[in-house]
Amino acid sequence: MTAHDTFLAIADANRRRLLEELRRGPKTVTQLAEGLPVSRPAVSQHLKVLLDAGLVSARAEGTKRFYAVSNSGFRKLNLWLDQFWEG
């Protein structure tokens, strides 16, 4: 993951909204799509971008996949941002 990829991932308002929802706890695509004005396939595409950027993780439970915020992904982002305040 590069900081550039991360910023591209969070540049989209729908992806930021997904992250805000996932802060409240793990959710499925169906649960996430209920709160957005986009289709379930679009939510899946947004989640793929967030997964690729390392900001979200996914785990399978039966036939469902639960998505959650990836603390390690945000930790890397914070470390990158911190360099601008330290020193």
N, C-alpha and C positions, 0 to 999 in steps of 0.2 A: 504494500500500500504506500502510495506517495501522498503527500499533503495535497497535491494537485487533484488526484483522484477523489480524495475526501471532499474537497471543496466543490468539485463538480457534482458529487453525489448529494450534497446538502443544498445545492443551489436551487433545486426545484422545490416549490412550495408544497406540493403533494408529498414529497419524501420527508420534508421537515415535519409535516403533520403526522405522517406515519411514525416517525421517531418519537414525537410527543405522545402518541397513543401507546407506543411500546414502553415508554417510561413507566406507565401504570401497571405493566405486567405483560407476560407473553400472550400472544393472540394469534389466531389463524387468519388466513387471507380473507375468509368469509367475514369474520368479526371486524377486521380492519376495513373492508370494503363498505360495510354498513355506514360508516361515518364519513365516507368520501364521495364526491360527485363523479367518480370514475368507476369503470367496470372492474370486476374481479381480475380479468387478465391484465388490465393496466396496473392494478395493485401488485400483482405478481411480478411484472416487469420492473416496477419501482423497487420492490424488495430485492430483486436480483442485483440492481445497481448498488443498493445499500450493503448487500452481502459481499459483493466484489470489493467494495471499499473497506470492508472489515468493521462496519458500524453496526451490523445486525448479525445474529446467529440464528440457526434453525435447528430444530430437533424433531424427529419423527416420533409420533405416538399413535400407533395403529395406522389408520389411513390418513391421519391429519398431520400437518406440519405446523409446529408452533414457532413463531418468530419472537425474538427478544433483542433488546439492546445489548450490544457487545461492549462490556466494560473495557476490555483490552483495546478495542478499536478506538474508543474515546480517550483512553489513557495515552495512546500514541499521538492522537491529535493534540491533546493538552500539552504533551512534552514538546511538540513542534511549536505550538503557540507560545509556550513559556519562554522560549529563547528570545522573544521580543521584549520581555519584561525584565529579564534577569540581566545583570551585568552593569 
